[in-house]
Amino acid sequence: MKKGLLSIFALAVLMMVSAIGHAQTTYTKVTSASGLEAGAQYLIVGFEEDGSAYAMSYQKSNNRHAVLVSESSGVITVTVATDPSSQTEPDEFTLGGSNGAWTFFDPLKEGYLCAPGGGNYLKTQTELTDNGKWNLVLEADGACVPESNGGVEQRFMHYNPNNGSPLFGSYKETSNVSAPVYLFKAGGAAEPDPEPSNYPTNFTAEVDVVNVTLNWTDATGSQLPTKYLVLASTGNITVPTDGVPVENSALAINVGYGVQTVTFNNLNGNTTYHFAIFPYTNSGANIDYKTSSGYPTANATTDDIYVLLSEDFEEDMGAFTAVNLYGDQDWHHTTYNGNGYAYMNGYASGAAHQNEDWLISPALSGDYQVIEFSFETAMNYEGDELRVAVSSDYDGVSEPGDFEWELLTDLFDWSSGSYTWVESGTQNIKSYVGTTFYIAFIYTSSDDIAAAWQVDNVSVIAQGPLSVAEPVAKTFAVSPNPANDAIHFELSQQAQVAVFDLSGRMVSESRMGAGATTMEVANLENGIYFLSVIYQDGKKEVARFVKF
């Protein structure tokens, strides 16, 4: 009877252990040679430019796989692999040897990491040779490029992002793969690093139409930064606060130490921006910015250019709306050789079919002196030409054929077949200056013939806001700016108020009364928006704000 009870008890314990799973282990980043200890366990880790951490994992045929792990302030807490073929958990290595000839033993594969040569190989071998003995020189931030003692050309261990399929391998000294590795030791508690010793130098801004690229030379000193925070503002720069991370947004970018360049895209045209860069160490509640006086700044004024619409259809139909007036086929998103585009073909199930389908842009503001329109097309098979039209009459929701549209088809260049992409050329659609307008691509086919048409890279670029004398949009202020939940502003009289994103797509519209006004923006995606106000007497105002 006792034997039976013991068996039941043992089974219960086994089930509890199985349910709990393998315990997690905490690993701390090694930042000096004193953290190297023979017999201790380590993770081998690489970092992406955005700070994502990847730990060395199972042995592939010629190199080591990498798995995403969560790292914060030099600490990783994770469950390590117990199966040598696990593709979801990192492998743990036992450090052996001594200074100048350290070894990494993999207990799951029962062998040593080695650089055998003959390619960018990082393999595991049971017999320890000089190819499996490594010289480790750690930088102040823990960065290390282990060098094999085997003497082969490909003897330097690196982390390789590998276009989204990260791995670890061994490379020549002259290789373009240059990311270091970091060792994280089991146990211990990481001490937060102090703030960086110095600022980066040579901080400059370069304008490309409405994009601004910032360049700099990395900071130096006894304490190097982990990352940089680069801020942009049309007013005063808000200095970051220790312990409060600033997330990436349209006007804030975090980049890793060593990157030395960032670009702010699709900024407002004809606007002066102020930029500043702040190096920092650690992350989360331990983040420590260097904010003493003299932080690097730069200024730049964007060109008098405004991006009303820029649609590349990479992920979906984007800002465009497909309207099916007749037939079973319709405009849809598709991809070929990694390129996304809008596609329409009236041929299906072995036959051509009668169709009429419209691909319509969002409402676009024409309050500019010049409005330039361009796109690309590709087509194949015999069928009707694809037409393009513009309307300032369309209401954006009803059947488009019930409104007036101006055909612009003959103004542009078009693909002639074989799915060959052709740039349309650029046309100034100046007759729509001062209006709100829509653009439509119109596809038709019959039961006899049906062509296949593809549309991509639709662009509407404006220059020179209309002068005050030409009726129109004065600027006004909203607060707070940037805003998270709501913006506040004053209306002098009843008005139609609309919000547009950078692509020119109207995201909201409402009629509001005179006086102090509050508009909820919590549901908007983070980014830059334009608030358009049209008063009863026809006067217009516009404000720009940032949602974060």
C-alpha positions in Angstrom: 0.0 0.0 0.0 2.9 2.4 0.9 4.6 1.6 -2.4 1.5 2.5 -4.3 1.2 5.8 -2.4 4.8 6.7 -3.1 4.3 6.0 -6.8 1.3 8.2 -6.9 3.3 10.9 -5.0 6.2 10.6 -7.4 3.9 10.9 -10.4 2.3 14.0 -9.0 5.7 15.7 -8.4 6.7 14.8 -12.0 3.6 16.3 -13.4 4.1 19.5 -11.3 7.7 19.8 -12.6 6.5 19.3 -16.2 3.8 21.9 -15.8 6.2 24.5 -14.4 8.7 23.9 -17.2 12.3 24.8 -17.2 13.4 27.6 -14.8 14.5 30.9 -16.2 18.1 32.2 -15.6 19.2 35.8 -15.3 22.3 36.8 -17.3 24.3 40.1 -16.8 26.3 41.8 -19.5 30.1 41.5 -19.1 31.8 44.8 -19.6 35.4 44.0 -18.5 37.8 41.1 -18.4 37.0 40.6 -14.7 33.7 39.2 -15.8 35.4 36.3 -17.7 35.4 33.2 -15.4 36.3 29.7 -16.5 33.5 27.3 -15.6 30.8 30.0 -15.6 27.8 29.9 -18.0 27.3 32.6 -20.7 25.0 33.7 -23.5 26.5 35.1 -26.7 24.4 38.1 -27.9 24.3 40.5 -30.8 22.3 43.7 -31.2 20.4 45.3 -34.0 20.6 49.0 -34.7 17.2 49.5 -33.0 18.5 47.8 -29.8 16.9 44.4 -30.3 18.9 41.6 -28.8 19.5 38.3 -30.4 21.2 35.4 -28.6 23.2 32.5 -30.2 21.1 29.4 -30.6 21.2 26.0 -32.4 24.0 24.9 -34.7 23.0 25.2 -38.4 25.0 23.5 -41.0 27.7 26.2 -41.2 26.8 28.8 -38.6 24.8 29.5 -35.5 21.1 30.6 -35.5 20.1 33.7 -33.4 16.9 34.1 -31.5 15.2 37.3 -30.2 15.6 37.8 -26.4 14.4 40.6 -24.1 17.3 42.7 -22.8 17.0 45.7 -20.4 19.8 47.7 -18.8 22.4 44.9 -19.4 20.2 42.1 -18.1 18.6 39.1 -19.9 16.2 36.7 -18.1 15.4 33.7 -20.2 14.8 30.0 -20.4 17.8 28.4 -22.2 17.5 25.4 -24.6 17.6 21.9 -23.4 17.2 20.4 -26.9 20.1 21.0 -29.3 17.7 21.5 -32.2 15.5 24.1 -30.4 14.9 27.1 -32.7 13.1 29.2 -30.1 15.5 29.3 -27.1 19.1 30.5 -26.8 22.0 28.1 -26.1 24.1 28.4 -23.0 27.9 28.1 -23.2 30.4 27.2 -20.5 33.5 29.4 -20.7 36.8 27.5 -20.4 40.5 28.2 -20.9 42.2 31.4 -19.9 43.2 34.8 -21.2 44.1 34.8 -24.9 42.8 31.2 -25.4 39.2 31.1 -24.0 36.8 28.3 -25.1 33.1 28.2 -25.5 31.8 24.7 -24.7 28.2 23.7 -25.9 26.9 21.0 -23.5 24.0 20.2 -25.8 26.3 19.5 -28.8 29.1 18.3 -26.6 31.7 20.4 -28.5 33.5 23.7 -28.8 32.7 26.7 -30.9 35.3 27.0 -33.6 36.2 28.9 -36.8 37.3 26.1 -39.2 38.0 28.5 -42.2 37.0 27.8 -45.8 34.0 30.1 -45.5 32.1 32.3 -43.0 31.6 29.3 -40.8 31.1 29.0 -37.0 30.8 25.3 -36.1 30.9 23.0 -33.1 33.7 20.4 -32.9 34.2 17.7 -30.2 38.0 17.9 -30.4 39.5 21.1 -29.1 42.0 22.7 -31.4 43.4 26.3 -31.8 40.4 27.0 -34.1 38.3 26.7 -30.9 40.4 28.9 -28.7 39.5 32.6 -28.8 41.2 35.9 -27.8 38.6 38.2 -26.1 39.1 41.9 -25.9 36.2 43.7 -24.3 35.4 47.4 -25.0 34.0 49.6 -22.2 30.4 48.8 -23.2 31.1 45.1 -23.5 31.5 44.9 -27.2 33.8 42.2 -28.3 35.0 40.6 -31.6 36.4 37.1 -30.5 39.4 36.2 -32.7 40.2 32.5 -33.2 43.7 31.4 -32.6 43.5 29.0 -35.6 45.0 31.4 -38.0 42.4 31.0 -40.8 41.2 34.1 -42.7 37.6 33.8 -41.4 38.6 33.9 -37.7 36.6 36.9 -36.4 33.3 36.0 -34.7 30.5 38.5 -35.6 26.7 38.9 -35.2 25.2 39.1 -38.7 21.6 40.7 -39.1 21.5 38.9 -42.4 18.5 40.8 -43.8 16.1 39.7 -41.2 17.5 36.2 -40.7 20.1 36.8 -38.0 22.9 34.5 -37.3 26.5 34.3 -35.9 29.4 33.4 -38.1 33.2 33.9 -38.5 34.4 36.4 -41.0 37.5 38.0 -42.5 38.9 41.1 -40.9 37.9 43.1 -44.0 34.3 41.7 -44.1 31.4 44.1 -44.4 29.8 42.1 -41.5 31.2 44.0 -38.5 28.7 43.9 -35.6 30.3 42.8 -32.4 29.1 40.2 -29.9 28.4 40.6 -26.2 28.8 38.1 -23.4 26.1 37.8 -20.7 27.1 35.9 -17.6 24.7 33.8 -15.6 23.9 35.3 -12.2 24.6 38.7 -10.7 22.9 42.0 -10.9 23.8 44.7 -13.4 24.9 48.1 -12.1 23.5 50.9 -14.3 26.2 52.6 -16.3 26.8 56.3 -15.5 25.8 58.9 -18.1 28.0 59.1 -21.2 31.3 61.1 -20.8 30.9 63.2 -23.8 28.6 64.4 -26.6 29.1 63.3 -30.2 30.7 65.9 -32.4 30.3 67.3 -36.0 26.5 67.3 -35.7 25.1 68.6 -39.0 21.8 68.7 -40.9 21.3 68.2 -44.6 18.0 68.9 -46.4 16.5 66.8 -49.2 13.2 68.5 -50.2 11.1 67.7 -47.1 13.5 65.2 -45.6 16.4 66.1 -43.2 19.4 63.8 -42.6 21.4 64.3 -39.4 25.0 63.2 -39.3 27.6 63.1 -36.5 30.8 61.6 -35.2 30.4 59.2 -32.3 31.0 60.3 -28.8 34.3 59.2 -27.2 35.5 58.9 -23.6 35.6 56.5 -20.7 31.9 56.0 -20.7 30.5 55.5 -24.2 26.7 55.8 -24.9 24.4 52.9 -25.5 22.3 54.9 -27.8 21.4 58.4 -29.0 18.1 60.2 -28.9 17.8 62.7 -31.8 14.9 65.2 -31.4 13.3 67.6 -33.9 11.1 70.6 -33.2 9.8 73.7 -34.9 10.1 75.5 -31.5 12.3 74.9 -28.5 13.9 71.5 -27.9 12.4 69.7 -24.9 15.4 68.2 -23.0 14.8 64.6 -22.0 14.5 63.5 -18.4 16.5 60.7 -16.7 14.4 57.7 -16.1 11.8 58.6 -18.7 12.5 57.0 -22.1 11.4 58.9 -25.2 9.7 56.6 -27.7 10.3 56.9 -31.5 7.9 59.2 -33.2 7.8 61.6 -36.2 10.0 64.0 -34.3 12.1 61.6 -32.1 14.4 58.8 -33.2 16.5 56.5 -31.0 19.6 54.9 -32.7 22.4 52.7 -31.4 26.0 53.9 -30.7 28.0 53.6 -34.0 25.1 54.4 -36.4 26.0 58.2 -36.8 23.1 59.1 -39.0 19.3 59.4 -39.0 16.7 60.9 -41.4 13.5 62.6 -40.5 11.1 62.0 -43.4 8.1 63.9 -44.8 8.5 67.0 -42.7 6.4 70.1 -43.3 7.5 72.2 -46.3 9.0 75.6 -46.0 9.6 75.1 -42.3 12.6 75.7 -40.1 13.4 72.7 -37.8 15.7 72.6 -34.8 17.5 69.4 -34.0 19.4 68.2 -31.0 21.2 64.9 -30.0 21.4 63.4 -26.6 23.6 60.3 -25.9 22.4 58.0 -23.1 23.2 54.8 -21.3 20.9 52.1 -19.9 17.2 51.8 -20.6 13.8 51.9 -18.9 13.8 53.4 -15.5 17.6 53.4 -15.5 18.0 55.5 -18.7 20.6 58.2 -18.1 20.7 61.0 -20.7 23.6 63.4 -21.0 21.9 66.8 -20.9 24.4 69.3 -19.6 24.8 72.6 -21.4 26.3 72.5 -24.8 24.4 69.6 -26.2 24.9 69.5 -30.1 22.2 71.3 -32.2 21.6 71.9 -35.8 19.0 73.8 -37.9 17.5 73.2 -41.3 14.7 74.7 -43.4 12.8 72.3 -45.7 12.0 73.2 -49.3 8.7 74.9 -50.2 7.3 71.4 -51.1 4.3 69.6 -49.6 3.6 65.9 -50.0 -0.2 65.7 -50.5 -0.2 62.0 -51.6 2.6 59.4 -51.8 1.2 55.9 -52.2 3.5 52.9 -53.0 1.0 50.2 -52.2 3.7 48.2 -50.5 1.4 46.6 -47.8 -2.2 47.2 -49.1 -4.3 49.6 -51.0 -3.1 52.4 -48.7 -5.0 55.7 -49.0 -6.9 54.6 -52.1 -10.5 53.2 -52.3 -11.6 50.6 -54.8 -15.1 51.2 -56.1 -16.7 48.5 -58.2 -19.5 49.8 -60.5 -19.9 46.7 -62.6 -18.5 43.2 -62.8 -17.2 40.6 -60.4 -13.5 41.6 -60.6 -12.1 44.6 -58.8 -9.0 46.6 -57.9 -6.9 44.9 -55.3 -3.4 44.8 -53.8 -0.9 42.3 -55.0 2.9 41.7 -54.9 5.4 40.5 -57.4 9.2 40.1 -56.8 8.8 42.0 -53.5 7.0 45.0 -55.1 3.4 45.9 -54.1 1.0 47.6 -56.4 -2.7 48.0 -57.2 -3.9 45.5 -59.8 -7.1 45.1 -61.9 -7.8 42.4 -64.5 -11.2 41.7 -66.0 -10.1 38.2 -67.3 -11.0 35.4 -64.9 -12.0 31.7 -65.2 -10.7 31.5 -68.7 -12.8 34.4 -70.1 -13.0 38.1 -70.4 -15.7 39.9 -68.4 -17.4 43.3 -68.6 -16.2 45.5 -65.7 -16.1 49.1 -64.6 -13.9 49.7 -61.6 -12.6 53.0 -60.1 -9.5 53.4 -57.9 -10.0 56.7 -56.1 -7.6 58.8 -53.9 -8.6 60.5 -50.7 -9.6 64.1 -50.7 -6.6 66.3 -51.5 -6.2 70.0 -50.6 -5.4 72.3 -53.6 -4.4 75.3 -51.5 -1.1 75.6 -53.4 0.3 77.5 -56.4 1.6 74.3 -58.1 0.2 70.8 -57.8 2.3 68.1 -59.6 0.8 64.7 -60.2 2.7 61.5 -61.3 2.4 57.7 -61.2 3.7 54.5 -62.8 1.8 51.8 -64.7 2.4 48.4 -66.1 0.0 46.4 -68.3 -0.4 43.3 -70.4 -2.9 41.8 -72.9 -5.3 43.5 -75.3 -8.0 45.7 -73.8 -9.2 49.1 -73.0 -6.8 51.9 -72.0 -6.6 52.8 -68.3 -8.0 56.3 -67.8 -7.1 58.8 -65.2 -9.4 61.7 -64.1 -9.7 64.5 -61.5 -12.8 65.9 -59.9 -13.4 68.8 -57.5 -17.1 67.8 -57.6 -17.0 64.3 -56.1 -18.2 63.9 -52.5 -15.9 61.0 -51.6 -18.7 58.5 -50.8 -21.3 58.3 -53.6 -21.1 56.6 -56.9 -18.3 58.4 -58.8 -20.1 58.3 -62.2 -22.7 60.7 -60.9 -20.2 63.5 -60.7 -18.1 65.6 -63.1 -14.6 64.3 -63.8 -12.0 65.7 -66.1 -10.1 63.1 -68.1 -6.3 63.7 -68.1 -5.3 60.4 -69.7 -3.7 61.9 -72.8 -1.3 64.0 -70.7 0.6 61.0 -69.4 2.8 58.2 -70.6 1.5 54.7 -70.2 2.8 51.1 -70.3 2.3 49.5 -73.7 2.4 45.8 -72.5 4.5 42.9 -71.3 4.0 44.2 -67.7 6.7 46.8 -68.4 6.6 49.6 -65.8 6.5 53.1 -67.3 6.7 56.4 -65.5 3.9 58.7 -66.4 5.8 61.9 -66.4 4.7 64.8 -64.2 1.9 67.2 -64.9 0.9 70.4 -63.1 -2.9 70.1 -62.5 -3.1 73.8 -62.0 -6.8 74.0 -62.8 -7.5 72.4 -59.3 -5.5 75.1 -57.4 -7.7 76.4 -54.6 -10.1 73.4 -54.5 -10.4 70.1 -52.7 -10.1 67.3 -55.3 -10.0 63.6 -56.0 -8.0 61.5 -58.4 -9.3 58.3 -60.0 -7.9 55.6 -62.2 -10.8 54.1 -64.3 -10.6 50.5 -65.6 -13.1 49.1 -68.1 -13.3 45.7 -69.9 -15.8 43.8 -72.0 -16.8 40.2 -72.5 -14.5 40.2 -75.6 -11.2 41.7 -74.3 -9.8 42.5 -70.9 -6.4 44.0 -70.2 -4.5 43.7 -67.0 -3.4 47.0 -65.4 -1.1 47.8 -62.5 -0.6 51.1 -60.8 2.1 52.1 -58.4 4.0 55.1 -56.8 1.2 57.6 -57.1 2.5 61.0 -56.1 0.9 64.5 -55.7 3.4 67.1 -54.7 2.5 70.8 -54.0 4.6 73.9 -54.0 3.9 77.4 -52.7 0.9 77.8 -50.4 -1.5 80.4 -51.9 -0.8 83.9 -50.7 -3.2 85.5 -48.2 -4.4 87.7 -51.1 -5.5 84.7 -53.0 -8.0 83.6 -50.4 -6.7 81.5 -48.1 -5.3 79.5 -45.4 -3.8 81.4 -42.6 -2.0 79.4 -39.9 -3.2 79.2 -36.3 -2.1 77.4 -33.2 -3.4 74.4 -31.4 -2.4 73.1 -28.0 -0.9 71.0 -26.7 1.4 70.2 -29.6 2.5 67.4 -29.7 -0.8 66.0 -28.4 -1.9 62.5 -27.2 -5.5 62.7 -26.3 -7.0 66.0 -27.5 -6.2 69.4 -29.0 -7.7 72.8 -28.1 -8.1 75.8 -30.4 -10.3 78.9 -30.9 -12.8 79.4 -33.8 -14.0 82.9 -34.6 -17.2 81.6 -36.1 -19.0 78.4 -37.1 -16.7 76.3 -39.4 -16.2 73.0 -41.2 -13.2 71.4 -39.5 -11.2 68.5 -41.1 -8.1 66.6 -40.2 -5.7 65.3 -43.0 -2.7 63.0 -42.6 0.6 63.5 -44.5 -0.7 61.5 -47.5 -3.6 64.0 -47.9 -6.2 61.5 -46.7 -9.0 63.1 -44.7 -9.3 61.2 -41.4 -12.1 63.1 -39.8 -14.5 65.9 -40.6 -17.1 67.8 -38.5 -19.0 71.1 -38.2 -18.1 73.1 -35.0 -19.4 76.2 -33.4 -17.6 79.4 -32.6 -15.5 79.8 -29.4 -13.1 77.5 -27.5 -13.1 74.1 -29.1 -11.7 70.7 -28.1 -11.1 67.9 -30.6 -10.3 64.3 -29.6 -7.3 62.8 -31.3 -6.6 59.7 -29.2 -7.8 57.4 -32.0 -5.4 58.8 -34.5 -2.2 56.9 -35.4 1.0 58.6 -34.2 2.3 61.1 -36.8 1.9 64.5 -38.4 -1.5 65.9 -39.2 -3.1 69.1 -40.7 -6.2 70.7 -39.2 -8.2 72.5 -41.9 -10.8 75.1 -40.9 -13.2 76.6 -43.5 -15.4 79.3 -42.0 -19.0 80.2 -43.1 -17.6 83.3 -44.9 -15.2 81.2 -46.9 -12.0 82.2 -45.0 -9.6 79.4 -44.3 -7.1 78.5 -41.6 -4.8 75.6 -41.2 -2.7 74.2 -38.3 -0.2 71.5 -38.1 0.1 69.2 -35.1 1.8 66.0 -34.0 0.0 63.0 -32.5 2.1 60.8 -30.2 
